[in-house]
Amino acid sequence: MSNFYQRFREEMAAGGSVEEIENPEVTRSGKVTGVVIAALLLYLAVKNPWTFVFVVGLLISVFLHEVGHFSTARLTGMKVTQFFMGFGPRVWSMRRGEVEYGIRALPLGAFVRIIGMNNIDEVDEADESRAYRSKSYPRRMLVITAGSLMHMAIAFSLFLGVYAISGRAQSTGVSTVRHVDEQNSPAYMAGVRVGDTLLRIGDTAITDYDSVVATISAYQPGDSVDVVVEQNGVEKRLSVVLAPHPQVKDRGYFGVAADDWGWERLNPIVAAGQSASDIGTTMWSSVTGVVSALNPVNSLRHLTDSSQADPATRPSTVVGVSQYGGTVGRSEGLKGVLILLASVNVFIGIFNMLPLLPFDGGHAAIATYERIRSRRNKPYQADINKMVPVATVVVGLLVFLLLTGLYLDVTQPLG
């Protein structure tokens, strides 16, 4: 148990595996687990191609996250010894120069091993000048935040590409009928059909669904209203006698469900501005989402009450999000999957900067604390041993949320 804790402490503090093998060999368990993971991905590709597309996009995002750490570490003169996709036993690896590249069996993330991440990370004296801890504060902050910055760059690129090529889901200023009550609907009896565009109700021009609700609410049951619609490209004027509303007394009932939502293509300049704006909005939503997801009370509430269906307060895993990605893909196609992937990248970028170990934000907080405590010609170095107990609690909470989220994703799928 003590050896396990020692290794956990070292790997948590280092941000990845501290095992360095001169001639690495792929283990038998790694081969078997790798085959199982490959089979699961193949199953996803056959069962729901959109879920597969989302998972592949997520894996690429994780890879680029580590590319951010790797490239900035090399740029700032730090020594990198490992670049792995996944955790657990090796499935495949090779050594190029001083770096071991490879794939591990469990696709739960990735890591780049940079030497000297803290005071307990043993480094050869000849390599000390290339250790993370030996570099200046700006260089350490660049390297440690590079992963989250890469997520923001990915999100911006995805938003921009979709908005400029396929459009952005937003109010179009045109209200389209999505459903008509065929049994009790005055609208249906007057000739309104699904797919019609509502142009005018009485003297009011219709621009969005709110204007439909506001206009109809002003009429009483039995009132006769002229409604202008565009049906199959032809403008029609219909006379509708409103029925009593089934739920609201003294209110007219039209009998349609409509919305003004659609995909509108943006020019590249507008798309760039909208992408930046949507990243800002998503960042704020991610902050509130992280607070809700990390609250164990919300997890317990979802576990004990199956009627709790609010996805904003429940933990989820890559399984649930991928399932939702498949649902979005079936309804919206590739553009919908890419927009969801962009939003997930923003969330991961924010989540990863929590100022607690083992997150990158924990290393950034330590670097900042050391910078504040340092004096000229006397750099301060924090004792990582004092932070391990808190980090252990954080990891325990993450494991609880992972198991809870996985259970909820299987029993109460998102979407």
C-alpha positions as CSV (number, residue, x, y, z in Angstrom):
1,M,0.0,0.0,0.0
2,S,2.9,2.4,0.8
3,N,4.4,1.7,-2.6
4,F,1.1,2.4,-4.3
5,Y,0.7,5.7,-2.4
6,Q,4.3,6.7,-3.2
7,R,3.8,6.1,-6.9
8,F,0.4,7.9,-6.8
9,R,2.0,10.9,-5.1
10,E,4.9,11.0,-7.6
11,E,2.6,10.7,-10.7
12,M,0.0,13.1,-9.4
13,A,2.7,15.7,-8.6
14,A,4.5,15.1,-12.0
15,G,1.3,15.3,-14.0
16,G,1.8,11.8,-15.5
17,S,3.8,8.6,-15.4
18,V,7.3,8.9,-13.8
19,E,8.3,5.5,-15.2
20,E,11.1,5.8,-17.7
21,I,12.3,2.7,-19.5
22,E,15.2,2.6,-21.8
23,N,13.8,-0.1,-24.1
24,P,10.1,-0.1,-23.4
25,E,8.1,-3.3,-24.1
26,V,4.4,-3.6,-24.7
27,T,2.8,-5.7,-22.0
28,R,0.4,-8.5,-22.6
29,S,-2.3,-6.7,-20.7
30,G,-1.7,-3.7,-22.8
31,K,-2.3,-5.7,-26.0
32,V,-5.5,-7.3,-24.7
33,T,-6.9,-4.0,-23.4
34,G,-5.9,-2.2,-26.6
35,V,-7.8,-4.9,-28.7
36,V,-10.9,-4.4,-26.4
37,I,-10.8,-0.6,-26.8
38,A,-10.4,-0.9,-30.6
39,A,-13.4,-3.3,-30.7
40,L,-15.5,-0.8,-28.7
41,L,-14.6,2.0,-31.1
42,L,-15.5,-0.3,-34.1
43,Y,-18.8,-1.1,-32.4
44,L,-19.5,2.6,-31.9
45,A,-18.8,3.3,-35.6
46,V,-21.3,0.6,-36.7
47,K,-24.0,1.4,-34.1
48,N,-24.0,5.2,-34.4
49,P,-21.5,6.8,-36.7
50,W,-22.2,10.2,-35.2
51,T,-21.1,9.0,-31.7
52,F,-18.0,7.6,-33.3
53,V,-17.3,11.0,-35.0
54,F,-17.7,12.8,-31.7
55,V,-15.4,10.4,-29.8
56,V,-12.7,10.7,-32.5
57,G,-13.0,14.5,-32.3
58,L,-12.7,14.3,-28.6
59,L,-9.5,12.1,-28.8
60,I,-8.0,14.6,-31.3
61,S,-8.8,17.4,-28.9
62,V,-7.0,15.6,-26.1
63,F,-4.1,14.9,-28.4
64,L,-3.8,18.6,-29.3
65,H,-4.0,19.6,-25.6
66,E,-0.8,17.6,-25.0
67,V,0.7,19.0,-28.2
68,G,0.3,22.4,-26.6
69,H,2.2,21.3,-23.5
70,F,4.8,19.4,-25.5
71,S,5.6,22.2,-28.0
72,T,5.8,25.0,-25.5
73,A,7.9,22.9,-23.2
74,R,10.4,22.2,-26.0
75,L,10.2,25.8,-27.0
76,T,11.1,27.1,-23.6
77,G,14.0,24.7,-23.1
78,M,12.4,22.1,-20.9
79,K,13.2,18.4,-21.2
80,V,10.3,16.2,-22.2
81,T,10.7,12.4,-21.8
82,Q,7.2,11.0,-22.6
83,F,4.2,11.8,-24.8
84,F,1.4,9.3,-24.3
85,M,-2.2,9.0,-25.3
86,G,-4.2,7.2,-22.6
87,F,-3.2,5.8,-19.2
88,G,-2.5,2.3,-17.9
89,P,-0.4,-0.4,-19.6
90,R,1.4,0.3,-22.9
91,V,-0.3,-0.7,-26.1
92,W,2.4,0.7,-28.4
93,S,5.4,2.9,-27.9
94,M,8.6,4.0,-29.6
95,R,11.5,6.1,-28.6
96,R,12.8,9.0,-30.7
97,G,15.8,10.8,-29.2
98,E,15.0,11.4,-25.5
99,V,11.2,11.2,-25.9
100,E,9.1,8.0,-25.7
101,Y,5.9,8.3,-27.8
102,G,3.1,5.9,-27.4
103,I,-0.5,4.8,-26.7
104,R,-1.7,3.3,-23.4
105,A,-4.7,1.1,-22.9
106,L,-7.3,3.4,-21.2
107,P,-8.5,6.3,-23.3
108,L,-9.2,8.5,-20.3
109,G,-6.8,11.3,-21.3
110,A,-3.2,11.8,-22.1
111,F,0.0,13.1,-20.6
112,V,3.3,14.7,-21.4
113,R,6.1,14.0,-18.9
114,I,8.2,17.1,-18.2
115,I,11.1,16.6,-15.8
116,G,11.3,18.5,-12.5
117,M,7.7,19.5,-12.1
118,N,8.2,20.1,-8.3
119,N,10.6,19.7,-5.4
120,I,10.2,15.9,-5.0
121,D,10.7,15.1,-8.7
122,E,14.2,13.7,-8.9
123,V,16.3,15.0,-11.8
124,D,19.9,14.3,-12.8
125,E,22.2,17.2,-12.0
126,A,23.1,17.5,-15.7
127,D,19.4,18.1,-16.6
128,E,18.5,20.4,-13.8
129,S,18.8,23.5,-16.0
130,R,16.2,21.9,-18.3
131,A,13.7,21.1,-15.5
132,Y,10.3,22.8,-15.3
133,R,11.1,24.1,-11.8
134,S,14.3,25.8,-13.0
135,K,12.5,28.0,-15.6
136,S,11.1,31.5,-15.1
137,Y,7.6,32.1,-14.0
138,P,6.4,33.3,-17.4
139,R,7.8,30.2,-19.1
140,R,6.2,27.8,-16.6
141,M,2.8,29.6,-16.9
142,L,3.0,29.4,-20.7
143,V,3.7,25.6,-20.6
144,I,1.1,24.8,-17.9
145,T,-1.7,26.8,-19.5
146,A,-0.9,25.7,-23.1
147,G,-3.3,22.8,-22.9
148,S,-6.3,24.9,-21.9
149,L,-5.3,27.6,-24.4
150,M,-5.2,24.9,-27.1
151,H,-8.8,23.9,-26.2
152,M,-9.9,27.5,-26.7
153,A,-8.1,27.6,-30.0
154,I,-9.9,24.4,-31.1
155,A,-13.2,25.8,-30.0
156,F,-12.7,29.0,-31.8
157,S,-11.7,27.2,-35.0
158,L,-14.7,24.9,-34.8
159,F,-17.2,27.7,-34.2
160,L,-15.7,29.8,-36.9
161,G,-15.6,27.0,-39.5
162,V,-19.2,25.9,-38.8
163,Y,-20.6,29.5,-38.7
164,A,-18.8,30.5,-42.0
165,I,-19.6,27.3,-43.9
166,S,-22.9,25.8,-42.5
167,G,-24.2,28.7,-40.4
168,R,-25.1,29.3,-36.8
169,A,-28.2,28.1,-35.0
170,Q,-30.0,31.4,-34.1
171,S,-33.2,33.4,-34.4
172,T,-33.9,33.8,-38.1
173,G,-36.7,36.4,-37.8
174,V,-39.1,34.0,-39.5
175,S,-41.5,31.9,-37.5
176,T,-42.0,28.4,-39.0
177,V,-44.9,26.0,-38.0
178,R,-43.4,22.8,-36.5
179,H,-46.6,21.2,-35.2
180,V,-50.4,21.6,-35.7
181,D,-53.0,20.2,-33.4
182,E,-55.1,18.4,-36.0
183,Q,-58.0,17.5,-33.7
184,N,-58.9,20.7,-31.9
185,S,-56.9,23.3,-33.8
186,P,-58.7,26.3,-35.5
187,A,-55.4,26.7,-37.4
188,Y,-55.6,23.2,-39.0
189,M,-59.2,23.7,-39.9
190,A,-58.3,27.0,-41.6
191,G,-55.6,25.3,-43.6
192,V,-52.4,26.0,-41.7
193,R,-49.9,23.1,-42.1
194,V,-46.5,22.0,-40.8
195,G,-43.7,23.9,-42.6
196,D,-45.8,27.0,-43.2
197,T,-44.2,30.4,-42.4
198,L,-46.3,32.7,-40.3
199,L,-46.2,36.2,-41.8
200,R,-49.0,38.1,-40.1
201,I,-51.7,37.6,-37.5
202,G,-54.3,40.3,-37.6
203,D,-52.5,43.6,-37.9
204,T,-49.2,42.3,-36.4
205,A,-46.2,41.2,-38.5
206,I,-44.7,38.0,-37.1
207,T,-41.0,37.9,-36.7
208,D,-40.4,35.3,-34.0
209,Y,-42.4,32.9,-31.9
210,D,-42.7,35.3,-29.0
211,S,-44.7,37.6,-31.3
212,V,-47.0,34.7,-32.1
213,V,-47.7,34.1,-28.5
214,A,-48.1,37.8,-27.6
215,T,-50.5,38.4,-30.5
216,I,-52.7,35.4,-30.0
217,S,-52.9,36.1,-26.2
218,A,-54.5,39.5,-27.0
219,Y,-57.6,37.8,-28.5
220,Q,-60.6,36.1,-26.9
221,P,-62.2,32.7,-27.7
222,G,-64.6,33.1,-30.7
223,D,-62.6,36.1,-32.2
224,S,-62.1,35.9,-36.0
225,V,-58.5,36.7,-37.0
226,D,-57.0,37.1,-40.4
227,V,-53.8,35.0,-40.7
228,V,-51.3,35.4,-43.5
229,V,-49.0,32.4,-44.2
230,E,-46.5,31.4,-46.8
231,Q,-47.3,27.8,-47.9
232,N,-45.1,26.0,-50.5
233,G,-43.8,29.4,-51.6
234,V,-47.3,30.9,-52.0
235,E,-48.7,33.6,-49.7
236,K,-52.2,32.8,-48.4
237,R,-54.7,34.8,-46.3
238,L,-56.7,32.6,-44.0
239,S,-59.6,33.4,-41.7
240,V,-59.3,31.7,-38.3
241,V,-61.9,31.6,-35.5
242,L,-60.1,31.1,-32.3
243,A,-61.2,28.3,-29.9
244,P,-61.1,28.5,-26.1
245,H,-57.7,27.8,-24.7
246,P,-57.6,24.3,-23.0
247,Q,-55.6,25.6,-20.1
248,V,-56.0,29.4,-19.9
249,K,-59.4,30.9,-19.2
250,D,-60.7,33.7,-21.5
251,R,-57.8,33.2,-23.9
252,G,-57.9,32.4,-27.6
253,Y,-56.5,29.1,-28.9
254,F,-54.7,29.0,-32.3
255,G,-53.3,25.5,-32.1
256,V,-49.8,25.5,-33.5
257,A,-46.3,25.1,-32.2
258,A,-43.7,27.2,-34.1
259,D,-40.2,28.5,-33.7
260,D,-37.9,31.0,-35.3
261,W,-34.8,29.0,-34.9
262,G,-32.6,28.0,-37.8
263,W,-29.0,27.8,-39.2
264,E,-27.9,31.1,-40.8
265,R,-24.6,31.4,-42.5
266,L,-22.3,34.2,-41.4
267,N,-19.6,36.0,-43.3
268,P,-16.1,35.2,-42.0
269,I,-15.7,38.5,-40.1
270,V,-19.0,38.3,-38.4
271,A,-18.4,34.6,-37.7
272,A,-15.1,35.4,-36.0
273,G,-16.7,37.9,-33.7
274,Q,-19.6,35.6,-32.9
275,S,-17.2,32.8,-32.3
276,A,-15.3,34.9,-29.7
277,S,-18.6,36.0,-28.1
278,D,-19.9,32.4,-27.9
279,I,-16.6,31.2,-26.3
280,G,-17.1,33.9,-23.6
281,T,-20.7,32.8,-23.0
282,T,-19.7,29.2,-22.9
283,M,-16.8,29.9,-20.5
284,W,-19.3,31.5,-18.0
285,S,-21.7,28.6,-18.4
286,S,-18.7,26.2,-17.9
287,V,-17.7,27.9,-14.6
288,T,-21.3,27.5,-13.2
289,G,-21.4,24.0,-14.6
290,V,-18.2,23.0,-12.9
291,V,-19.5,24.2,-9.6
292,S,-22.7,22.2,-10.0
293,A,-20.9,19.1,-11.3
294,L,-18.4,19.1,-8.4
295,N,-21.2,19.4,-5.8
296,P,-21.7,15.9,-4.4
297,V,-25.1,16.9,-3.2
298,N,-26.3,17.1,-6.8
299,S,-24.9,13.7,-7.5
300,L,-26.7,12.1,-4.6
301,R,-29.9,13.8,-5.6
302,H,-29.7,12.3,-9.0
303,L,-28.8,8.9,-7.7
304,T,-31.8,8.9,-5.2
305,D,-34.4,10.5,-7.4
306,S,-34.7,9.3,-11.0
307,S,-37.1,12.3,-11.7
308,Q,-34.1,14.6,-11.5
309,A,-33.3,15.1,-15.2
310,D,-31.6,18.5,-15.3
311,P,-28.3,17.9,-17.2
312,A,-26.9,21.1,-15.8
313,T,-26.7,19.7,-12.2
314,R,-25.7,16.1,-12.9
315,P,-22.2,14.7,-13.4
316,S,-21.5,13.0,-16.7
317,T,-18.7,11.2,-18.4
318,V,-17.4,10.8,-21.9
319,V,-20.0,8.0,-22.3
320,G,-22.9,10.3,-21.7
321,V,-21.6,13.2,-23.7
322,S,-20.8,10.9,-26.6
323,Q,-24.3,9.5,-26.5
324,Y,-25.6,13.0,-26.6
325,G,-23.2,13.7,-29.5
326,G,-24.8,10.9,-31.4
327,T,-28.3,12.3,-30.7
328,V,-27.2,15.7,-31.9
329,G,-25.6,14.2,-35.0
330,R,-28.8,12.4,-36.0
331,S,-30.8,15.6,-35.8
332,E,-28.3,18.3,-36.9
333,G,-25.6,16.4,-38.8
334,L,-21.9,17.2,-38.7
335,K,-22.4,20.9,-37.9
336,G,-24.3,20.0,-34.7
337,V,-21.6,17.6,-33.6
338,L,-18.8,20.1,-34.2
339,I,-20.6,22.8,-32.3
340,L,-21.1,20.4,-29.4
341,L,-17.4,19.5,-29.6
342,A,-16.5,23.1,-29.5
343,S,-18.5,23.7,-26.4
344,V,-17.0,20.6,-24.7
345,N,-13.5,21.9,-25.5
346,V,-14.3,25.2,-23.7
347,F,-15.6,23.2,-20.7
348,I,-12.5,21.0,-20.6
349,G,-10.3,24.1,-20.9
350,I,-12.0,25.7,-17.9
351,F,-12.3,22.5,-15.8
352,N,-8.6,21.8,-16.4
353,M,-7.6,25.2,-14.9
354,L,-9.2,24.5,-11.5
355,P,-6.5,25.7,-9.0
356,L,-6.1,22.2,-7.5
357,L,-3.8,19.3,-8.1
358,P,-3.8,17.2,-10.2
359,F,-5.2,19.7,-12.7
360,D,-3.0,22.0,-14.7
361,G,-4.5,24.8,-12.8
362,G,-3.0,23.4,-9.6
363,H,0.5,23.6,-11.1
364,A,-0.3,27.1,-12.3
365,A,-1.4,28.1,-8.7
366,I,1.8,26.6,-7.3
367,A,3.9,28.5,-9.8
368,T,2.1,31.7,-8.9
369,Y,2.5,31.2,-5.2
370,E,6.2,30.5,-5.7
371,R,6.5,33.7,-7.7
372,I,4.8,35.7,-4.9
373,R,7.0,34.2,-2.2
374,S,10.3,34.5,-4.2
375,R,12.7,37.4,-3.6
376,R,15.5,38.7,-5.8
377,N,18.2,36.1,-6.0
378,K,16.3,33.9,-3.6
379,P,13.7,31.8,-5.5
380,Y,11.1,30.1,-3.3
381,Q,10.1,26.5,-4.0
382,A,6.8,25.1,-2.5
383,D,6.8,21.7,-0.8
384,I,4.5,19.5,-2.9
385,N,4.3,17.0,0.0
386,K,2.0,19.5,1.9
387,M,-0.4,19.5,-1.0
388,V,-0.7,15.8,-1.6
389,P,-3.4,15.2,1.1
390,V,-5.7,17.8,-0.5
391,A,-4.9,16.4,-4.0
392,T,-5.8,12.9,-2.7
393,V,-9.3,14.2,-1.6
394,V,-9.7,15.9,-5.0
395,V,-8.9,12.6,-6.8
396,G,-11.3,10.7,-4.5
397,L,-14.1,13.2,-5.4
398,L,-13.3,12.8,-9.1
399,V,-13.5,9.0,-8.8
400,F,-16.9,9.4,-7.1
401,L,-18.1,11.7,-9.8
402,L,-16.8,9.4,-12.5
403,L,-18.6,6.4,-11.1
404,T,-21.8,8.4,-10.4
405,G,-21.7,10.0,-13.9
406,L,-21.1,6.6,-15.6
407,Y,-24.0,5.0,-13.7
408,L,-26.3,7.9,-14.7
409,D,-25.1,7.9,-18.3
410,V,-26.0,4.2,-18.6
411,T,-29.3,4.3,-16.6
412,Q,-30.5,7.8,-17.6
413,P,-28.8,8.7,-21.0
414,L,-28.5,12.3,-21.9
415,G,-30.8,13.4,-24.8
